[in-house]
Amino acid sequence: MTTTRKTILITGGAGFIGVNASHYFLKKGANVTIFDNFSRKGTETNVKLLKKEVRGAPGALRVVRGDVVKDLKALDREAARADVVIHLAAQVAVTTSIADPRVDFETNMIGTFNVLEAIRLSKKKPILLYSSTNKVYGSLPHLPVKDAKTRHLFVSKRHATYGVPEHEQLDFHSPYGCSKGAADQYVIDYSRIYGLRTVVFRQSCIYGPHQFGVEDQGWVAWFTIAVLLDKPITLYGSGKQVRDILSVEDLIRLYDLAIRKIHKVSGQAYNVGGGPKNTISLIELLAHLEGEMGKQINPRRAEERAGDQPIFVADVRRLKNELGWEPRTNIADGWRNMYAWISAHREAIHAVLS
């Protein structure tokens, strides 16, 4: 299935991943509808920048101000027009979920249920790509780790070599983990029970242009922005926590592949990240920023956050085997691309985050 001239509905489309996906598919010739309530800082700016960036693109852009929890008629109407729904609308921070679990549940669980029902009750039955999270695996307490100088390491040779596979035990830790994990399972089951074409991507840390990172979400961008703008940085825990980070360009390329090969992936869940070749710890990133940006960084220290994973690396072998996808962008190149965007939009970022 080609995405050209298809109508793609992106819930949460004014956010970081959504704007990058919109840009990609508009340039490919698809018609894109952004459906967003614009509650997150930076979304208004992102859409303004997107409109400038895609002038002359063969695809057409529509922007609908709507909420997946509250605006069901609008959601139903847009889903009925779509060939593909990329569901990104979410409450995205563990810390926020702990402070306000009701809003987290309503946004992530009820919002996703509403999207599923809108698709189920539509005539076209569009494809659904769901952006899940590695937090569905909890803190992985059954996987022992050991300490190196600047990072945690898996003790298990298999996990150290390949990362965490999809058959790892699910463990919904924190309200955020519960809401995203429950939604994750609903998306899989709606394929099984109702025959919808759905796929779940349990995403690790995504970074890139258009990311207005803040302290509790988007840490690669946040650390970079904080150093650039001389804002304080807090390290929670040892700083040796490791993640495999993935360039947003690689993620969107995967979305495109999944749409075109939905017959191969429908009803499945996949772990998505930079994989073992693209891992970095918090303190390793800070050291990288010191070298690249020429500033000394002296972070504050605080206690480890509840449910934090000492290490998460996605095993991406299934995606390679079944879709021919693997990360192309290494950390150095991906970070430079993001930093170039942040530097070029420094004033806009400062205005949004101040």
N, C-alpha and C positions, 0 to 999 in steps of 0.2 A: 504493500500500500504506500504510494507516494504521498508526501505531505503537501505537495504543490496544489494550490487552489482548494485545499481543504480548510474548513473552519475549525480553529483551535481555540477552545475556551480555557483560560488560565485563571483559576481562582487564586487570590493572593498574588495576582500578576504584576502588581506595582512594587513588589518586594525585589530583593536582590536576585534570586534565581528566576523569578517570573519575568523581570525585565530582560535578563539575558536570553531567556527562552523566547520571549516575544521578538527580540532583535533577530535572533537566528532564524525563526520560522518566517518572519516577514521578508527577510532577505531571500528565503527559499521560495517565496511566492504564495505562502499560505495567508489566509485571512485570520487575524488574531483578535480575540475579544479579551480584554483584561477586566476581570470582575474582582473588585477590591473595596474594602471599607475605608481604606486610607487612614487607619488608626496608628500605624507604625511610623515613627520618625523617618523621614527621607523618601517616603513613597511619592509624595507630590513632586519632589525634585526629580526623582527617578523617571517619572512619566514625562516630565518636561524635557529632560535630556534625551529620553528614548525617541520622542517625536522628532527632535532635531537629527538624531543619528540615522533614522530610517526614512528620511525624505527621499523620494524617488524609488523606494523599494517596491518590488512588483506586488507585494501583498498589501492588504488594507488593514488598518488598525481601528478598533473601537474600544472605548473605555467606558465601563459601566460601574457606577458607584453603588456597591451592594454588599450585603453581609450574608455569609452562608448559613448563619444561625437565624437571622431575623427576616431576611428578604426572600421568602420562599417562592413567591410568584415570579420575581425577577430571575431567580436562580433556575426555576423550572423553564422559563421562557428561553434563557440563554443555553441551557443544556439541550433543549429541543432543537436548537439551530446547529449544534456542534457535531462535528465528526470525531473530535478528540477532546477530552477534558484532561488537563494537567492540574491536579488538585494540590495546591501549595498553601492555601489559606490555613493558618494555624497560629496557635500560641506556641512560641518556640523556645522558651527558657525554663529550665528546671527550677530556678530560683523563683520565678514568677508563679509557677504552678504550686509551689509550696506556700507562697504568700496568699494566693487566691485560687484554690483548687476548683471552685465552682466555674469561674470564667474559663479556666483551662479545660475542664470537662466539656463545657458547652461548646467551646470553639473547636476543639479537636475531635471529640467523639460525636456530638450532635451535629456539628457542621459537616463532618464526613458522612454521617448517616443521611443527612439531607441531600448531599451530592449524589450518593448512591441511589437514593429513591428518585431523584430527578432523572437520573439516567435510566433506571429500571422502568419508569413510567413513560419514557419518551418513545417515539416511533423509531428514531434512527439508532437508538442504543449505542451511543458513541463509546469509543475506547476510553478507558480511564487509567491514567498513570498516577499513582499515589506516592507522595514523598513522605516516607516513614523515617525512622531514625535508628541508629545503633543502640539507643537507650532501651530498646525492647529487650536487650540481653542483660540489663541491670549492670551491677558493678563487677560481674564475673568473679565472684568470690571463690568459686571452685577451681579457678585457673591460677595456680601459684605464680608469683613473679619474684624476680631477684633484682637487686639494685646494681647498676653500673654508675659511673661517675656523674653522668648527666641525664640518665633516663632509667625507667623501669624496663625490664625484659621478661618475656614469657619464659618460664622454666621448660615447659613442654616443647620438644623439638619441632613437633608438627605445627603447633601454633606460632612458634618463633619463625618458622620457614614460610608458612602460608597465610597465617592470620586466622580470624574467627569465621567458620563456615555457617551456612544458613541452617544447618541442623543442630547448631548449638542450642542449649536449653534456653527458652524464653523466661525472662524474669523481670516483670514490670515493676521497676523500682522508681519511686517518686510519683506524684500525681501526673507529671508530664509523661513519664514512661508508661503509666497505666492508660492514659487517654490516647496516646499515639499507638500503643500496642494493641489496645482494643479495636481501634479504628483499622489498624493494619490487618487484623484477623477478619473483620467485617468485609474488607475489600476482597480478601482472598475467598471468603465464603460466598459473596455475591456472584462470583464467577462460577463457583461449584454448584450453588443452588439455583441461580437464575440464568446462568449461561452468559453473563456479561463478560466482556473482554477487558479484564482488569489485570494490572501488574503492580506489585509493591516493590519500591526501592528503599531498602534500609540504609540510609545515607550516613556516612561518616562526616568529617568536617569539610565543608565546601568553602572555597574562597575565590575571590576575583573582583573584577570591576563592578561598580554599582553597589558594593556592600558597605552599608553604613554600620559597621560593627560597633557593638557596645560591650560592656564588661561581661554580661552574662550570656552573650550569644554572638557568634562570629569572631572568635578570639584572634585569628590570624590577622584579619583586617583591623580589629580593635587595637591590638598591640602596635601595629604599624601606624595607625592614625594617632594613637596616644603619644608615641615617640615624636611624630612629626609636629604635633600641636602642643607638645610639652605638657601633656596631661598625666596625672599620676596613674601608675599601674600597680595592681595588687595581684600577687601570686597566692593562690589558695592551695594549701598543702605543700608538698615538697618541691613542686615545679618540675618533677621528673615524669609527670603524666605524659604518655605518648599517644599520638593520634596519627592515622594515615590521612593526609590531606589531599583533596582532589580539586583541581582547577574546574571552575564552573563550565568552561568551554568543553571539557571532556564529559561532564555530566550531561550537558544538553545534546552532545553528539550521541550519547547513550539513549536519551529520550527519543531522538529521531529514529535510531535503529529499532527501538522497541515498538514504535508505531508502525514502522514498515514491516516488521517481522512479528506482529502481535500473535499470529497463529502459533509461534514457537514459545511464547512467554506468558500467554494468558493464564491467569490463575496461580501464578508463581510469585514468590518473594525472593529478592536478590540482595545480597550485601554489596554496597557500592562505596568505594573509597579509592584512595591513591594506592592501596595495597602495600605489600612489604617494601617496595622500592621507594616509597614516598612517605616515610615516617619522620616525625620530628617531635621533640618534647617542648614543653613551655620554655624551659631555660635555654634550650638549644635555639629556639626561635629568637629569644631576646639577644643571645650572642650573635646570631646572624644579623639582626637589626643594628646592633652596635657597629658591626663591621661595614655594613652597607650604607648606613645613614650617618655614621661618624659621630654618634652621640653616646655618652655613657648613660646606662640605664640602672637605676637603683630602685627596684620595685619594693613596695610594702609587702609584708608577709601576713597571712591570715590562715585560720584553720581550714582544713580540707572540707569541701562542700559535700553534703549528704548525697550518697549514691554515685559519687564520681568514680569513673573507671580508671584504675591506675594505668591501664594500657588498652587501647582498642585498635586493631588493624583488621580491615576487611579482607577476607579471602575472596578474591574476585575471579577465581578460576572458572566458576560456572558461567559467568558472563562471557569469558573468552571462549569457552567451549561451545556455548549455545548461541551466542550472538556475534562472536568474533570481535568483541570489544575489550579493550584494555586501556589504562591511562597512557596518554602520549606526552603529557606535559610534566617535566620534572619540577621539583620545588623551586629551584633557583630561577628558572624561566617564568614559571607561573607567578612567583612573588614579584618579580620585576614588572610584569605586565600589570598586576594589581597596583603596585606602587606608582607606576606611571599614571594610572587613572586617578589614584588618590591625590597625587601631586598636582595634576592638571585641574582637579576640582576641589582644591584645598579650601577655598573660601566658602563654597557651597556646603562642604562637610562641616566646617566650623560653625556655620550658621545653623545647621540642622541639629548638631550635637551640643551646642552651647546653651 
